[in-house]
């Protein structure tokens, strides 16, 4: 029997169709990323010669990745990488996949940072927030903490990959943290426990539950960090959070009651509340 020969365009269309049939939302985009990952082809090469024949082993590898993605395993768990603030971060099943929404937190933090400042990133996960800040504002002293040692290993790998000299500590919030900081940032678990079961499969089944679960009302970690944070902030130091789209007013009120001032709620590119920040007045 004659072997079937396939072009890059044909295999890409086949992969896209398979993902669409499996109900993958961004089937064409994911099919393209997997084609890049499996073969190393660039968009320029593809569009320059879409009818170029694909090697048999590359086609088999690509379709294997497509089959994995059909089972709702996240794209980034296949490629082991996600871009964030323009930097390539290693990711696996032990950390939340960095999302574009979180870039709003980094952008707001950069507005108050200067070289020589001390930064603490609570619930650091992959380390994407802290490492991006240290890449984009040279001369910072950065510490990341997380309750998960597996997550910290990912963060350390990313710090090494991106040549950032950050310290990473295993700690349940402030349990093993000492000193005072000019900025504390956090993207803590903020999804109410009862909501998690309704999330899309890629999140519900493959993101670490501990990184999603914000307890009964989703505000548990905000309360704890806001209350304890004043003991770890320098006068006129800032506390900044990523929040869920419907949590802005509640988190801002919690900060106001604890004595923070200059409290701001910042929207993301979709126009949804995404960051709450406030300054510790030192009293």
C-alpha positions as CSV (number, residue, x, y, z in Angstrom):
1,X,0.0,0.0,0.0
2,X,1.3,3.4,-0.9
3,X,2.1,5.7,2.0
4,X,-0.1,8.7,2.4
5,X,2.0,11.9,1.9
6,X,0.9,15.0,3.7
7,X,1.8,18.7,3.3
8,X,2.1,21.1,6.3
9,X,-1.2,22.7,5.2
10,X,-3.0,19.4,5.1
11,X,-1.8,18.2,8.5
12,X,-2.6,21.6,10.1
13,X,-6.1,21.5,8.7
14,X,-6.5,17.9,10.0
15,X,-5.3,18.9,13.4
16,X,-7.6,21.9,13.6
17,X,-10.6,19.7,12.5
18,X,-9.8,17.1,15.2
19,X,-9.6,19.7,17.9
20,X,-12.9,21.4,16.8
21,X,-14.7,18.1,16.9
22,X,-13.3,17.6,20.4
23,X,-14.9,20.9,21.5
24,X,-11.6,22.8,22.0
25,X,-12.4,26.5,22.0
26,X,-9.4,27.9,20.1
27,X,-8.9,24.8,17.9
28,X,-7.0,26.6,15.1
29,X,-4.7,28.4,17.4
30,X,-3.9,25.4,19.5
31,X,-3.4,23.3,16.4
32,X,-0.9,25.9,15.1
33,X,1.1,26.0,18.4
34,X,1.3,22.2,18.4
35,X,2.5,22.2,14.8
36,X,5.3,24.7,15.7
37,X,6.2,22.6,18.7
38,X,6.2,19.3,16.9
39,X,8.1,20.4,13.8
40,X,9.9,23.7,14.6
41,X,8.2,25.4,11.6
42,X,7.7,29.2,11.7
43,X,4.8,31.1,10.4
44,X,7.0,32.6,7.7
45,X,8.1,29.2,6.5
46,X,4.6,27.8,6.6
47,X,3.0,30.6,4.6
48,X,6.0,30.7,2.2
49,X,5.4,27.1,1.2
50,X,2.3,25.5,2.8
51,X,2.4,22.6,0.3
52,X,5.8,21.5,1.5
53,X,5.7,17.8,2.5
54,X,5.9,17.1,6.2
55,X,8.2,14.3,7.3
56,X,6.4,11.1,8.4
57,X,7.9,11.2,12.0
58,X,6.9,14.8,12.4
59,X,3.4,14.2,11.3
60,X,3.1,11.3,13.7
61,X,4.5,13.4,16.6
62,X,2.1,16.2,15.7
63,X,-1.0,14.0,15.6
64,X,0.1,12.5,18.9
65,X,0.1,15.9,20.5
66,X,-3.3,16.6,19.0
67,X,-4.7,13.5,20.6
68,X,-3.3,14.6,24.0
69,X,-4.9,18.0,23.6
70,X,-8.3,16.4,22.6
71,X,-8.4,15.0,26.1
72,X,-8.4,18.6,27.5
73,X,-4.9,18.5,28.8
74,X,-3.8,22.1,28.5
75,X,-1.7,23.1,25.6
76,X,1.0,24.5,28.0
77,X,1.3,21.2,29.8
78,X,2.2,19.6,26.4
79,X,4.7,22.3,25.3
80,X,5.8,23.0,28.9
81,X,5.9,26.7,28.2
82,X,3.8,29.9,28.4
83,X,4.7,33.4,27.5
84,X,4.2,36.1,30.1
85,X,5.2,39.8,29.8
86,X,7.2,38.6,26.7
87,X,9.3,36.0,28.6
88,X,9.1,32.3,28.1
89,X,8.1,30.6,31.4
90,X,8.4,26.9,32.1
91,X,5.1,25.4,33.4
92,X,3.8,22.1,34.4
93,X,0.9,20.5,36.4
94,X,2.2,21.9,39.7
95,X,1.5,25.6,38.9
96,X,-1.2,27.8,37.5
97,X,-0.6,28.6,33.8
98,X,0.3,32.3,33.7
99,X,-2.5,34.3,32.1
100,X,-2.5,37.6,30.3
101,X,-4.9,39.1,32.9
102,X,-2.1,38.9,35.4
103,X,0.1,41.1,33.4
104,X,-2.1,44.0,34.6
105,X,-0.7,43.3,38.1
106,X,2.9,43.5,36.9
107,X,2.2,46.7,35.0
108,X,0.7,48.4,38.1
109,X,3.5,47.2,40.3
110,X,6.1,48.6,37.9
111,X,4.6,52.1,38.4
112,X,5.8,52.2,42.1
113,X,9.0,50.2,41.9
114,X,12.6,51.6,41.9
115,X,15.9,49.9,41.9
116,X,17.0,48.8,45.4
117,X,13.4,48.1,46.6
118,X,12.5,44.9,48.4
119,X,9.6,42.9,46.8
120,X,7.7,39.9,48.2
121,X,5.5,37.7,46.0
122,X,3.1,35.6,48.0
123,X,1.6,32.5,46.3
124,X,4.3,32.8,43.7
125,X,3.5,29.7,41.7
126,X,5.6,29.7,38.6
127,X,7.3,32.9,39.7
128,X,6.1,34.7,36.7
129,X,5.1,37.9,38.6
130,X,8.2,38.3,40.6
131,X,10.6,37.3,37.9
132,X,9.0,39.7,35.4
133,X,9.2,42.5,37.8
134,X,12.9,41.8,38.4
135,X,13.6,41.6,34.7
136,X,11.8,44.8,34.0
137,X,13.1,46.9,37.0
138,X,16.7,46.1,37.4
139,X,18.2,46.2,40.9
140,X,15.2,44.8,42.9
141,X,15.6,42.4,45.7
142,X,12.9,39.7,45.3
143,X,11.5,37.0,47.4
144,X,8.8,34.5,46.4
145,X,6.9,32.2,48.7
146,X,4.5,29.4,48.2
147,X,3.1,26.6,50.3
148,X,3.9,24.1,47.5
149,X,7.5,22.8,47.2
150,X,6.7,21.5,43.7
151,X,5.6,25.0,42.7
152,X,8.8,26.5,44.2
153,X,10.9,24.1,42.1
154,X,9.2,25.5,39.0
155,X,9.8,29.1,40.1
156,X,13.5,28.3,40.8
157,X,13.8,26.8,37.3
158,X,12.3,29.9,35.8
159,X,14.5,32.2,37.7
160,X,17.5,30.2,36.5
161,X,16.2,30.1,32.9
162,X,15.6,33.9,32.9
163,X,18.8,34.8,34.9
164,X,17.1,36.4,37.9
165,X,18.6,36.1,41.4
166,X,15.4,35.7,43.4
167,X,15.0,33.9,46.7
168,X,12.2,31.3,47.1
169,X,10.8,30.2,50.4
170,X,8.3,27.5,51.3
171,X,5.8,29.3,53.5
172,X,2.1,29.3,54.2
173,X,1.5,33.0,53.5
174,X,3.7,34.9,56.1
175,X,4.6,31.8,58.2
176,X,8.3,31.8,57.4
177,X,8.6,35.4,56.1
178,X,10.7,38.0,57.9
179,X,11.7,41.6,57.3
180,X,9.8,44.4,55.7
181,X,9.1,45.1,52.1
182,X,8.5,48.1,49.8
183,X,5.9,46.0,47.8
184,X,4.0,42.9,48.5
185,X,2.2,41.4,45.4
186,X,0.0,38.4,45.3
187,X,-2.2,36.5,42.9
188,X,-3.8,34.2,45.6
189,X,-6.4,31.5,45.2
190,X,-9.7,33.5,44.8
191,X,-12.3,31.2,43.4
192,X,-15.1,30.2,45.8
193,X,-14.9,26.4,46.5
194,X,-18.5,25.9,45.1
195,X,-17.6,27.5,41.8
196,X,-14.6,25.3,41.0
197,X,-16.7,22.4,39.7
198,X,-18.2,24.6,37.1
199,X,-14.9,25.7,35.5
200,X,-13.8,24.5,32.1
201,X,-12.1,21.1,32.2
202,X,-8.6,22.4,31.4
203,X,-8.7,24.5,34.7
204,X,-10.8,22.2,36.9
205,X,-9.0,19.0,36.1
206,X,-5.4,20.2,35.5
207,X,-4.7,23.4,37.5
208,X,-3.7,22.6,41.1
209,X,-6.8,22.8,43.3
210,X,-4.8,24.4,46.0
211,X,-4.0,27.3,43.7
212,X,-7.7,27.9,42.8
213,X,-9.5,27.4,46.1
214,X,-10.3,30.7,47.8
215,X,-12.5,29.0,50.4
216,X,-16.2,29.6,50.9
217,X,-16.5,33.1,49.5
218,X,-13.2,33.4,47.6
219,X,-11.9,36.1,49.9
220,X,-10.1,34.1,52.6
221,X,-6.6,34.8,51.4
222,X,-7.2,38.5,50.9
223,X,-8.4,38.8,54.5
224,X,-5.4,37.0,55.8
225,X,-2.8,38.9,53.7
226,X,-4.4,42.3,54.3
227,X,-4.5,41.8,58.0
228,X,-1.0,40.5,58.4
229,X,0.6,42.5,55.6
230,X,1.0,45.7,57.7
231,X,3.6,43.9,59.8
232,X,5.7,43.2,56.7
233,X,5.4,46.5,54.8
234,X,7.6,49.5,55.2
235,X,5.9,52.9,55.7
236,X,4.4,53.9,52.4
237,X,4.9,50.4,51.1
238,X,2.3,49.0,48.7
239,X,0.1,45.9,48.8
240,X,-1.2,44.8,45.4
241,X,-3.5,41.9,44.4
242,X,-4.9,40.2,41.4
243,X,-8.6,39.8,42.0
244,X,-11.6,38.1,40.4
245,X,-13.7,40.3,38.1
246,X,-16.4,40.7,40.8
247,X,-14.2,41.2,43.9
248,X,-12.9,44.7,43.5
249,X,-15.2,46.5,45.9
250,X,-15.0,43.8,48.6
251,X,-11.2,43.7,48.6
252,X,-10.9,47.5,48.5
253,X,-13.2,47.7,51.5
254,X,-11.1,45.1,53.4
255,X,-8.0,47.2,52.8
256,X,-9.7,50.4,53.8
257,X,-10.9,48.9,57.1
258,X,-7.3,47.8,57.8
259,X,-6.0,51.3,57.4
260,X,-4.5,51.2,53.9
261,X,-4.9,54.4,51.8
262,X,-4.6,55.5,48.2
263,X,-6.7,52.4,47.3
264,X,-7.2,51.8,43.6
265,X,-9.1,49.2,41.6
266,X,-7.6,48.8,38.1
267,X,-9.3,47.1,35.2
268,X,-7.7,44.7,32.7
269,X,-7.8,45.0,28.9
270,X,-11.3,43.4,28.9
271,X,-12.6,46.2,31.1
272,X,-13.0,43.9,34.1
273,X,-11.7,44.7,37.6
274,X,-8.4,42.9,37.9
275,X,-6.0,44.6,40.4
276,X,-6.5,46.2,43.8
277,X,-3.7,48.2,45.3
278,X,-3.2,50.3,48.5
279,X,-0.4,52.0,50.5
280,X,0.4,51.2,54.1
281,X,0.4,54.5,56.0
282,X,2.9,53.2,58.7
283,X,0.7,53.8,61.6
